[in-house]
Amino acid sequence: MADQLFDVSGKTALVTGGTTGIGAMIAKGLVERGVKTYISGRNQARTDAAAVELAAAGGTCIGLAADFADPASPAALAAALAERESKLHILVNNAGAMAPGALTTSTLDDWDTVLNVNLRSVFFLTRELLPLLRAGASAEDPARIVNTGSIGGLHVPNWEAHSYGASKAAIHHLTRSLAKALGKDHITANAIAPGPFPSNMHDVTSEGTQKAIDTYIPLKRSGTAEDAQGAVLFLCSRAGSYVNGHTVPLDGGYIAAL
């Protein structure tokens, strides 16, 4: 008999930034467990190709284009999803941007890009998708919002990343305010705060990163796909249905050991 405590089969999900990195890891975990999963990426052709790859092992994955630097993108993505679905059970706000973060060299465009993609788009996409989330929610099985924050929003690292850190700290706070606002609608909001995971923005195989992992992370390794998938599956299944408004560090003990 299957364990229903962690079962997410039959649900519908949207994972933004789901073509690479931790977003693709999360999307793969959902697809493999019977979730009809939409992923978004900036380029339609690359997003379609990623969706085909994610669905190859069995399951359903559909690609939708969205460039969250464009203020019109959240509404356009929500409309595209509403054309295809009447309910949304899981929203993973994962799309993110990084830019040079030094105080003396950051530009206005750098700041706007990071804050617009990492923060503004999360708020407005969530708002645009509320009708679908409410339709997919019930008291017994809430709809779930999972925001991707960062350990960079929980502490100040040894390198300058002012805009990125500010955007992720704001995501953690936005997660709490969404939890308070949407609980009455049977929608939970939580965040994960990853440490080093392999991605286009983070080369965990570099000598400097590996040295930092060995020095500061008690488990002495970077995160894996299973680590990301397990955290999100917990939050989106019956097992995590009473968890609301929290940011879960996904960092091998980094924050705890500071």
C-alpha positions as CSV (number, residue, x, y, z in Angstrom):
1,M,0.0,0.0,0.0
2,A,1.4,3.4,-1.0
3,D,2.2,5.8,1.8
4,Q,-0.5,8.6,1.5
5,L,1.4,10.9,3.8
6,F,3.8,12.1,1.1
7,D,1.5,11.4,-1.9
8,V,1.2,14.3,-4.4
9,S,-0.1,12.4,-7.4
10,G,-3.0,13.9,-9.4
11,K,-2.1,17.5,-8.5
12,T,-1.2,20.3,-10.9
13,A,1.9,22.4,-10.3
14,L,3.7,25.4,-11.8
15,V,7.5,25.7,-11.2
16,T,8.9,29.0,-12.4
17,G,12.5,28.9,-13.5
18,G,12.0,25.2,-13.9
19,T,14.4,24.6,-16.8
20,T,17.7,24.4,-14.9
21,G,19.2,24.2,-11.5
22,I,17.1,23.7,-8.4
23,G,13.9,24.5,-10.3
24,A,14.5,21.6,-12.7
25,M,15.3,19.4,-9.7
26,I,12.0,20.3,-8.1
27,A,10.0,19.9,-11.3
28,K,11.6,16.5,-11.9
29,G,10.6,15.3,-8.5
30,L,7.0,16.4,-9.0
31,V,6.7,15.0,-12.5
32,E,8.0,11.6,-11.4
33,R,5.4,11.4,-8.7
34,G,2.4,12.0,-10.8
35,V,2.0,15.8,-10.7
36,K,1.0,17.5,-13.9
37,T,3.8,20.0,-13.9
38,Y,4.2,23.3,-15.8
39,I,7.6,24.9,-16.0
40,S,8.5,28.4,-17.1
41,G,11.6,29.7,-18.7
42,R,12.6,32.9,-20.6
43,N,12.9,31.1,-24.0
44,Q,10.0,29.0,-25.3
45,A,12.1,26.6,-27.4
46,R,14.5,25.9,-24.5
47,T,11.6,25.6,-22.1
48,D,9.8,23.1,-24.4
49,A,13.0,21.1,-24.7
50,A,13.4,21.0,-20.9
51,A,9.8,19.9,-20.5
52,V,10.3,17.0,-22.9
53,E,13.4,15.9,-21.0
54,L,11.7,16.1,-17.6
55,A,8.7,14.1,-18.9
56,A,10.9,11.4,-20.5
57,A,10.9,9.1,-17.5
58,G,7.1,9.1,-17.5
59,G,4.8,11.9,-16.5
60,T,3.5,15.2,-17.8
61,C,5.5,18.4,-18.1
62,I,4.5,21.4,-20.2
63,G,6.7,24.5,-20.9
64,L,5.5,28.1,-20.8
65,A,7.6,31.1,-21.6
66,A,8.0,33.9,-19.0
67,D,10.7,36.6,-18.6
68,F,10.1,38.0,-15.2
69,A,12.2,41.1,-15.9
70,D,9.2,42.2,-17.9
71,P,6.5,43.6,-15.5
72,A,3.7,42.2,-17.8
73,S,5.1,38.7,-17.5
74,P,3.3,37.5,-14.3
75,A,-0.2,38.3,-15.7
76,A,0.7,36.8,-19.1
77,L,1.9,33.6,-17.5
78,A,-1.1,33.3,-15.3
79,A,-3.4,33.9,-18.2
80,A,-1.6,31.2,-20.2
81,L,-2.0,28.7,-17.4
82,A,-5.7,29.6,-16.9
83,E,-6.3,28.8,-20.5
84,R,-5.2,25.2,-19.8
85,E,-6.2,24.6,-16.2
86,S,-9.1,25.4,-13.8
87,K,-7.1,24.6,-10.6
88,L,-3.6,24.9,-9.4
89,H,-2.5,22.9,-6.3
90,I,1.2,23.8,-6.1
91,L,3.0,27.0,-7.1
92,V,6.8,27.0,-6.8
93,N,8.1,30.5,-7.2
94,N,11.7,29.7,-8.1
95,A,12.8,31.9,-11.0
96,G,15.7,34.1,-10.0
97,A,18.4,36.4,-11.1
98,M,21.9,37.4,-9.9
99,A,23.9,40.4,-10.8
100,P,27.2,41.9,-9.6
101,G,26.5,43.0,-6.0
102,A,29.4,45.2,-4.9
103,L,28.3,48.5,-3.2
104,T,30.7,50.6,-5.4
105,T,30.0,49.0,-8.7
106,S,26.3,47.9,-8.7
107,T,24.2,49.7,-11.3
108,L,20.6,50.8,-11.2
109,D,19.8,48.2,-13.9
110,D,21.5,45.5,-11.9
111,W,19.5,46.3,-8.8
112,D,16.2,46.5,-10.7
113,T,16.8,43.2,-12.5
114,V,17.5,41.3,-9.3
115,L,14.6,42.8,-7.3
116,N,12.2,42.6,-10.2
117,V,12.8,39.0,-11.0
118,N,13.4,37.7,-7.4
119,L,10.7,39.7,-5.6
120,R,8.3,41.7,-7.7
121,S,7.4,38.8,-10.0
122,V,6.7,36.5,-7.0
123,F,4.2,38.8,-5.5
124,F,2.4,39.6,-8.7
125,L,2.4,36.1,-10.1
126,T,1.0,34.8,-6.8
127,R,-1.7,37.4,-6.9
128,E,-2.6,36.6,-10.5
129,L,-2.8,32.9,-9.8
130,L,-5.0,33.2,-6.7
131,P,-8.2,32.2,-8.5
132,L,-6.6,28.9,-9.6
133,L,-5.0,28.4,-6.2
134,R,-8.3,29.0,-4.4
135,A,-10.0,26.5,-6.8
136,G,-7.4,23.9,-6.0
137,A,-7.5,24.4,-2.2
138,S,-9.6,22.7,0.5
139,A,-9.4,22.6,4.3
140,E,-8.2,19.0,4.2
141,D,-5.7,19.6,1.5
142,P,-4.5,23.2,1.2
143,A,-3.0,24.6,-2.0
144,R,0.7,25.3,-1.5
145,I,3.0,28.1,-2.4
146,V,6.7,27.4,-2.1
147,N,9.1,30.3,-2.6
148,T,12.8,29.8,-3.2
149,G,14.7,32.0,-0.9
150,S,18.4,31.6,0.0
151,I,20.8,31.3,2.9
152,G,22.0,34.7,1.5
153,G,18.7,36.1,2.8
154,L,19.3,34.7,6.3
155,H,22.8,36.0,6.9
156,V,25.4,38.3,5.3
157,P,28.0,36.3,3.4
158,N,31.7,37.1,3.2
159,W,31.3,38.5,-0.3
160,E,29.1,41.5,-1.4
161,A,25.7,40.5,-2.8
162,H,23.6,43.4,-1.6
163,S,20.7,43.2,-4.1
164,Y,20.5,39.4,-4.1
165,G,20.6,39.2,-0.3
166,A,18.0,41.9,0.1
167,S,15.7,40.3,-2.5
168,K,15.9,36.9,-0.7
169,A,15.4,38.3,2.8
170,A,12.4,40.1,1.4
171,I,11.1,36.8,-0.1
172,H,11.3,35.2,3.4
173,H,9.2,38.1,4.8
174,L,6.8,38.0,1.9
175,T,6.3,34.3,2.6
176,R,5.2,35.0,6.1
177,S,2.8,37.8,5.0
178,L,1.3,35.6,2.3
179,A,0.8,32.8,4.9
180,K,-1.1,35.2,7.1
181,A,-3.2,36.6,4.3
182,L,-4.1,33.4,2.5
183,G,-4.5,30.9,5.4
184,K,-8.3,31.7,5.4
185,D,-8.4,30.5,1.8
186,H,-6.7,27.2,2.7
187,I,-3.5,28.2,1.0
188,T,-0.2,27.7,2.7
189,A,3.0,29.7,1.9
190,N,6.5,28.5,2.9
191,A,10.0,29.1,1.6
192,I,13.1,27.0,1.2
193,A,16.5,28.7,1.7
194,P,19.0,26.7,-0.2
195,G,22.7,26.7,0.4
196,P,25.1,25.6,-2.4
197,F,23.3,23.5,-5.1
198,P,24.6,23.0,-8.6
199,S,23.1,25.6,-10.9
200,N,24.0,28.1,-13.7
201,M,24.6,30.7,-10.9
202,H,26.6,28.4,-8.6
203,D,29.5,26.2,-9.7
204,V,29.7,23.8,-6.7
205,T,32.7,22.0,-8.3
206,S,35.0,25.0,-8.2
207,E,37.9,24.9,-5.8
208,G,36.8,28.0,-3.9
209,T,33.3,26.7,-3.4
210,Q,34.4,23.2,-2.4
211,K,36.8,24.8,0.1
212,A,33.9,26.9,1.5
213,I,31.7,23.8,1.7
214,D,34.4,21.9,3.6
215,T,35.0,24.8,6.0
216,Y,31.5,26.0,6.8
217,I,28.9,23.2,6.0
218,P,28.8,20.5,8.7
219,L,27.7,17.8,6.2
220,K,30.7,18.7,4.0
221,R,28.8,18.5,0.7
222,S,26.6,20.5,-1.6
223,G,22.9,19.9,-2.0
224,T,21.5,17.2,-4.4
225,A,18.3,16.9,-6.4
226,E,16.9,14.5,-3.8
227,D,17.5,17.1,-1.1
228,A,15.5,19.8,-3.0
229,Q,12.8,17.3,-4.0
230,G,12.4,16.0,-0.5
231,A,11.9,19.4,1.1
232,V,9.3,20.5,-1.5
233,L,7.5,17.1,-1.5
234,F,7.2,17.4,2.3
235,L,5.7,20.9,2.1
236,C,3.3,20.0,-0.7
237,S,2.0,16.7,0.7
238,R,-0.3,15.8,3.6
239,A,2.9,15.6,5.7
240,G,3.4,19.3,5.5
241,S,-0.1,20.6,5.3
242,Y,0.1,22.2,8.8
243,V,3.4,24.0,8.1
244,N,2.7,27.6,7.1
245,G,4.7,30.8,7.0
246,H,8.2,29.2,7.5
247,T,11.5,29.4,5.8
248,V,13.3,26.0,5.8
249,P,17.1,26.3,5.5
250,L,18.3,23.7,3.0
251,D,21.9,24.0,3.7
252,G,23.5,21.0,5.3
253,G,23.7,22.9,8.7
254,Y,25.4,26.1,7.4
255,I,23.2,28.6,9.1
256,A,23.0,26.5,12.3
257,A,26.7,26.4,12.6
258,L,27.4,30.1,12.1
